[in-house]
Amino acid sequence: MTARDFAIRYGFLLLLLGMVGLFGWLQPGFLTVPSAVFILQSVAITGILALGVTCTLVVGGFDLSIGAVATSALMLAAYVMVVWEMGALAAVGLCLLMGAGVGLVNGLLIVKMRVPDLLATLGMMFVLIGLQRIPTEGNSIATGMALPGGGVAQGTFSPAFLALGRYRLWDVVPLSVVFLLLVAVLVWVFLELTRHGRLMYAIGSNAQAAALAGTNVGAYRIGAYVISGTLAALGGILLAARLGRGDVASGNNLLLDSVAAALIGFAVLGASRPNAFGTAVGALFVGILLQGLTMLNAPYYTQDFVKGAVLVVALVFTFALTGRGARARA
């Protein structure tokens, strides 16, 4: 193995280990169990959304609506329990149906109406941002809030629902981290070990060839967006359970962090393609980076710059060193 091949395959993992060592040296409190638990909890929601984006990347698409879907799920869950005074099961079910429905609409716009994926999901993002604010006139949702039509919201968040975001196994591991691990394993198994996953990769590589081989390209592309929307809604549910209220501004950074994690995954082990394992490592990388910068008291306004710089480096490993970009242009 040449030095170049070694850099392509293991360079990003070495960068990750070096970053952990640097933060641990500069701030000893970084290498502690509470810090590790906080990092895992912070990346759980981002990672779940990023895994949904990964599914759309596999079929050659892209989903810009995931952040808006997650925030809409957060607001819907709060509205169902606080305003409609329904239980946890109804809130979770309605949120997942909403996410799947949004993904279905995205897929139909892209496949049937031939709207470019970036434009379709960008339009959906703005639609959802507006819809989630209309029922409460732009206000957050909490018990005792004044309702637009008069009266006061009497419902409360179900303890069972709050446990989804706050319960810790053995008083250490947040339940949201368990959800991330389960979703990551399921997505990895689906994409890497099943016939359907291999067909999705074939579609992303050459949709025309896949269609000539008898693959229902449209159905698989729509399915990828349904998966993305459903996982985004799951992330919103977990965020609502953690916060215990419907905060309209709580999901502002979800889109950028999730997309960064999914794209960084291209560089993990030199995969040069969207993959569930790389996405999970990418989400962990983003969480470690932000936690380290926070513990070093780095100004908040520098964090996006640092994330962007890291993303550029990861993409250089993926495209420039491997020559994948040149082959794609050819």
C-alpha positions in Angstrom: 0.0 0.0 0.0 1.5 3.3 -1.1 1.5 6.4 1.2 -1.2 7.9 -1.0 -3.4 4.9 -0.7 -2.9 4.8 3.1 -3.8 8.5 3.3 -7.0 7.9 1.3 -8.1 4.9 3.4 -7.0 5.9 6.9 -6.3 9.6 6.7 -9.7 10.7 8.0 -9.7 8.2 10.9 -6.2 9.4 11.9 -7.5 12.9 11.8 -10.3 11.9 14.1 -8.0 10.3 16.6 -5.6 13.2 16.4 -8.4 15.6 17.1 -9.5 13.6 20.2 -5.9 13.6 21.4 -5.5 17.3 20.9 -8.7 18.2 22.7 -7.8 15.8 25.5 -4.4 17.4 25.9 -5.7 21.0 25.8 -8.7 20.3 28.1 -8.4 17.2 30.3 -12.1 17.2 31.1 -12.7 16.3 27.4 -11.6 12.7 28.0 -14.2 11.9 30.6 -17.4 9.7 30.6 -19.8 12.7 31.1 -18.1 14.4 28.1 -18.4 11.3 26.0 -22.0 10.8 26.9 -22.8 14.4 26.0 -21.1 14.0 22.6 -23.1 10.9 21.9 -26.4 12.5 22.9 -25.6 15.6 20.8 -24.9 13.6 17.7 -27.8 11.1 18.0 -30.4 13.3 16.3 -28.0 14.7 13.7 -26.8 11.1 12.9 -30.4 9.9 12.4 -31.1 12.7 10.0 -27.8 12.2 8.2 -28.6 8.5 7.7 -31.8 9.5 5.9 -29.8 11.9 3.7 -27.4 9.1 3.0 -30.3 7.0 1.5 -31.1 9.8 -0.9 -27.5 10.2 -1.8 -27.2 6.5 -2.6 -29.8 6.9 -5.4 -28.2 10.0 -6.7 -30.5 12.5 -5.0 -30.3 15.0 -2.2 -32.8 16.0 0.5 -32.7 19.6 1.8 -36.0 19.3 3.7 -34.8 17.1 6.5 -34.2 19.9 9.0 -37.7 21.4 8.3 -39.2 17.9 8.6 -37.5 17.4 12.0 -38.7 20.7 13.3 -42.2 20.1 12.0 -42.3 16.8 13.8 -41.2 18.5 17.0 -43.9 21.1 16.7 -46.5 18.5 15.7 -45.7 16.3 18.6 -46.0 19.3 21.0 -49.3 20.4 19.4 -50.8 16.9 19.6 -50.0 16.5 23.3 -50.3 20.1 24.6 -53.2 21.5 22.5 -55.1 18.3 21.4 -54.3 16.6 24.8 -53.5 13.3 23.2 -51.0 10.6 24.3 -47.5 9.7 23.4 -48.5 7.0 20.9 -50.7 9.3 18.9 -47.9 11.9 18.8 -45.2 9.5 17.6 -47.5 7.9 15.1 -48.7 11.2 13.6 -45.2 12.5 13.4 -43.9 9.4 11.6 -46.8 9.5 9.2 -46.1 13.2 8.5 -42.4 12.5 7.8 -43.2 9.6 5.5 -45.9 11.7 3.7 -43.4 14.6 3.1 -40.9 12.1 1.8 -43.5 10.7 -0.5 -44.4 14.1 -1.9 -40.7 14.9 -2.4 -40.3 11.7 -4.3 -43.3 12.2 -6.5 -42.2 15.7 -7.3 -38.8 14.5 -8.3 -39.7 11.3 -10.1 -43.2 12.0 -11.6 -43.0 15.8 -12.0 -39.3 15.7 -12.9 -38.5 18.6 -10.6 -34.8 18.7 -9.7 -34.2 17.2 -6.3 -32.5 20.3 -4.9 -35.4 22.5 -6.0 -38.2 20.1 -4.9 -36.8 19.6 -1.4 -35.8 23.3 -1.1 -39.4 24.3 -1.9 -40.7 21.7 0.6 -38.4 23.1 3.2 -39.9 26.6 2.9 -43.4 25.1 2.9 -42.8 23.3 6.1 -41.1 26.2 7.8 -44.2 28.3 7.1 -46.7 25.5 8.1 -45.2 24.8 11.4 -45.6 28.4 12.5 -49.2 29.0 11.3 -51.2 27.1 14.0 -49.5 29.0 16.8 -48.8 32.3 15.0 -45.1 31.8 15.2 -45.0 31.0 19.0 -43.4 28.0 20.7 -45.7 25.4 22.2 -45.8 24.8 26.0 -48.4 24.0 28.7 -50.4 27.2 29.6 -49.7 29.0 26.4 -52.5 31.3 25.0 -54.1 29.8 21.9 -54.7 32.0 18.9 -58.5 31.3 18.9 -58.7 32.1 22.6 -58.3 29.9 25.7 -55.2 28.3 27.2 -53.5 25.0 26.3 -54.1 22.5 29.1 -52.3 19.4 27.9 -48.8 18.3 29.0 -46.0 16.2 27.5 -46.6 12.5 28.3 -43.9 11.1 30.7 -43.6 8.1 28.3 -42.9 10.5 25.4 -40.3 12.5 27.4 -38.5 9.2 28.3 -37.6 8.9 24.6 -35.3 11.8 24.9 -34.3 11.8 28.5 -34.2 8.2 29.8 -30.7 6.8 30.3 -29.9 3.1 30.4 -28.0 2.2 33.5 -28.2 5.9 34.3 -25.5 6.5 31.7 -26.4 5.8 28.1 -29.2 8.1 26.7 -32.0 6.2 25.0 -31.6 8.5 21.9 -28.1 7.0 21.4 -29.6 3.6 21.3 -32.0 4.7 18.6 -29.1 6.1 16.6 -27.2 2.8 16.9 -30.3 0.8 15.9 -31.0 3.0 12.9 -27.4 3.0 11.8 -27.2 -0.8 11.9 -30.6 -1.2 10.1 -29.6 1.3 7.3 -26.2 -0.4 7.0 -27.7 -3.8 6.7 -30.3 -2.6 4.2 -27.8 -0.8 2.0 -24.9 -3.2 2.1 -26.4 -6.7 2.6 -29.8 -6.7 0.8 -30.7 -6.8 -2.9 -32.7 -3.6 -2.5 -29.7 -1.8 -1.2 -27.5 -3.0 -4.0 -30.1 -1.9 -6.5 -30.2 1.6 -4.9 -26.5 1.9 -5.3 -26.8 0.7 -8.9 -29.4 3.5 -9.5 -27.1 6.1 -8.0 -24.2 4.9 -10.2 -26.1 4.6 -13.5 -29.9 5.0 -13.4 -30.3 4.3 -17.1 -28.4 1.0 -16.9 -30.4 0.0 -13.8 -33.6 0.7 -15.6 -32.5 -1.4 -18.6 -31.8 -4.2 -16.2 -35.4 -4.2 -15.1 -35.1 -2.1 -11.9 -38.1 0.1 -11.0 -35.9 3.2 -10.7 -38.8 5.5 -9.8 -40.1 3.4 -7.0 -36.6 3.1 -5.4 -36.0 6.8 -5.7 -39.3 7.6 -4.1 -38.7 5.0 -1.4 -35.3 6.7 -0.6 -37.1 10.0 0.1 -39.8 8.3 2.2 -37.0 6.8 4.3 -35.3 10.2 4.6 -38.5 11.9 5.7 -39.4 9.2 8.2 -35.9 9.3 9.8 -36.1 13.1 9.9 -39.4 12.9 11.7 -37.9 10.4 14.2 -35.1 12.9 14.9 -37.7 15.6 15.5 -39.6 13.3 17.9 -36.4 12.7 19.9 -35.6 16.4 20.0 -39.1 17.2 21.2 -38.8 14.5 23.9 -35.5 16.0 25.0 -36.7 19.6 25.1 -40.2 19.0 26.5 -41.7 21.9 24.5 -42.3 22.9 20.9 -39.5 25.4 20.1 -39.7 26.8 16.6 -36.0 27.7 16.5 -34.6 24.5 18.0 -33.8 22.8 14.7 -31.9 25.6 13.0 -28.6 23.8 12.7 -29.9 20.3 12.0 -29.7 20.5 8.2 -26.2 21.8 8.0 -24.8 19.4 10.6 -26.6 16.4 9.1 -25.5 17.1 5.5 -21.9 17.6 6.8 -22.0 14.2 8.5 -23.3 12.5 5.4 -20.7 14.1 3.1 -17.9 13.5 5.6 -18.9 9.8 5.4 -17.6 9.7 1.9 -14.0 10.0 3.2 -14.2 7.3 5.9 -12.0 4.3 4.9 -11.8 5.7 1.4 -15.4 4.7 0.6 -15.8 7.5 -1.9 -19.6 6.9 -1.8 -22.5 7.4 0.6 -22.5 4.7 3.3 -24.1 4.3 6.7 -20.9 3.5 8.6 -19.2 6.6 7.2 -22.2 8.7 8.0 -22.2 7.5 11.6 -18.5 8.3 11.9 -19.1 11.7 10.3 -21.8 12.5 12.8 -19.5 11.5 15.6 -16.7 13.6 14.1 -19.0 16.7 14.0 -20.0 16.1 17.6 -16.4 15.7 18.9 -15.4 18.8 17.0 -18.1 21.0 18.4 -17.7 19.6 22.0 -14.0 20.2 21.9 -14.4 23.8 20.6 -17.0 24.5 23.2 -14.8 23.2 26.1 -11.9 25.3 24.8 -14.2 28.4 24.9 -14.0 29.0 21.2 -16.3 31.8 20.1 -19.6 30.3 18.8 -19.3 32.3 15.5 -16.1 30.3 14.6 -17.7 26.9 14.8 -19.4 27.0 11.3 -16.1 28.1 9.8 -14.2 25.2 11.4 -17.0 22.7 10.3 -16.8 24.0 6.8 -13.0 23.7 6.7 -13.1 20.1 7.9 -15.8 19.3 5.3 -13.6 20.7 2.6 -10.6 18.6 3.8 -12.8 15.5 3.9 -14.0 16.1 0.3 -10.4 16.6 -0.9 -9.6 13.2 0.5 -12.6 11.8 -1.3 -12.5 13.4 -4.7 -9.1 15.0 -5.3 -6.8 12.2 -4.0 -8.9 9.4 -5.4 -9.6 11.0 -8.7 -13.3 10.2 -8.4 -14.3 13.7 -9.4 -12.4 13.4 -12.7 -13.9 10.0 -13.5 -17.4 11.4 -12.8 -16.8 14.3 -15.2 -15.5 11.9 -17.9 
